[in-house]
Amino acid sequence: MADESIGYHKAKINRGVFGEDSKIYEEIDEFADALDQDAKIMALGELSDVIGAIEGWLENNHPSITIDDLVAMSKITRRAFESGKRGPKEVTSGE
């Protein structure tokens, strides 16, 4: 059981500002810490918080884009990889 005096997280987590990229990083760090603690339910909660932080960032930086737009693009990318039409990028000399 985790030491109650430290709260949920064992790792030092830098606090971010909602609507800025720092909040996304904070939530990802909290997700990683939850995984390190083997706290599956907490990790899922942190993933939800990542989504909220991304939504806040979108509202500040791309107000016409929603999380649903990102999910749609993710599905297109996945489809491209699964179809074999998209694969790892090859590195050529000079790059």
C-alpha positions in Angstrom: 0.0 0.0 0.0 1.3 3.4 -0.9 2.3 5.9 1.9 -0.9 7.9 2.4 1.1 11.1 3.2 2.2 11.4 -0.4 -1.2 11.2 -2.0 -1.9 9.2 -5.1 1.5 9.5 -6.8 4.9 8.4 -5.7 6.8 10.2 -8.5 7.3 13.9 -8.4 4.8 15.3 -10.8 5.2 18.8 -12.3 1.9 20.6 -12.2 0.6 22.0 -15.4 -1.8 24.7 -16.4 -5.2 23.7 -17.9 -5.3 24.7 -21.5 -1.6 24.6 -22.0 0.7 21.7 -23.1 2.1 21.5 -19.6 -1.2 20.0 -18.4 -1.0 17.2 -21.0 2.6 16.4 -19.8 1.4 16.4 -16.2 -1.4 13.9 -16.9 0.9 11.7 -19.0 3.4 11.7 -16.1 0.6 10.7 -13.7 -0.4 7.9 -16.1 3.2 6.6 -16.1 3.3 6.8 -12.3 0.0 4.8 -12.0 1.5 2.1 -14.3 4.7 2.1 -12.2 2.5 1.5 -9.2 0.5 -1.3 -11.0 -2.6 0.7 -10.3 -4.8 -0.2 -13.3 -7.9 1.7 -12.3 -5.8 4.8 -11.5 -4.1 4.5 -14.9 -7.4 4.5 -16.6 -8.5 7.6 -14.7 -5.3 9.3 -15.7 -6.0 8.4 -19.4 -9.3 10.2 -19.0 -7.5 13.2 -17.5 -5.2 13.2 -20.5 -8.2 13.5 -22.8 -9.5 16.4 -20.8 -6.1 18.1 -20.9 -6.0 17.6 -24.7 -9.5 19.1 -25.0 -8.4 22.1 -23.0 -5.4 22.6 -25.2 -7.5 22.3 -28.3 -9.9 24.9 -27.0 -7.1 27.4 -26.5 -5.1 26.6 -29.6 -7.4 25.1 -32.2 -11.0 26.0 -31.1 -12.5 24.6 -34.3 -11.0 21.1 -33.7 -12.5 18.7 -31.2 -11.3 15.4 -29.6 -13.7 13.7 -32.0 -11.7 15.1 -34.9 -8.5 13.6 -33.4 -10.2 10.3 -32.9 -11.3 10.3 -36.5 -7.8 10.9 -37.7 -6.5 8.2 -35.4 -8.8 5.7 -37.0 -7.7 6.7 -40.5 -4.0 6.3 -39.5 -4.8 2.9 -37.9 -6.6 1.8 -41.0 -3.6 2.8 -43.2 -1.2 0.8 -41.0 -3.5 -2.2 -40.9 -4.0 -2.2 -44.6 -0.2 -2.3 -45.1 -0.3 1.0 -47.1 1.5 2.7 -44.3 4.5 1.3 -42.5 7.6 2.4 -40.8 9.5 5.2 -42.6 12.7 4.2 -44.2 15.8 6.2 -43.4 18.0 7.0 -46.4 21.5 8.3 -46.4 21.7 12.0 -46.0 18.7 12.3 -43.6 
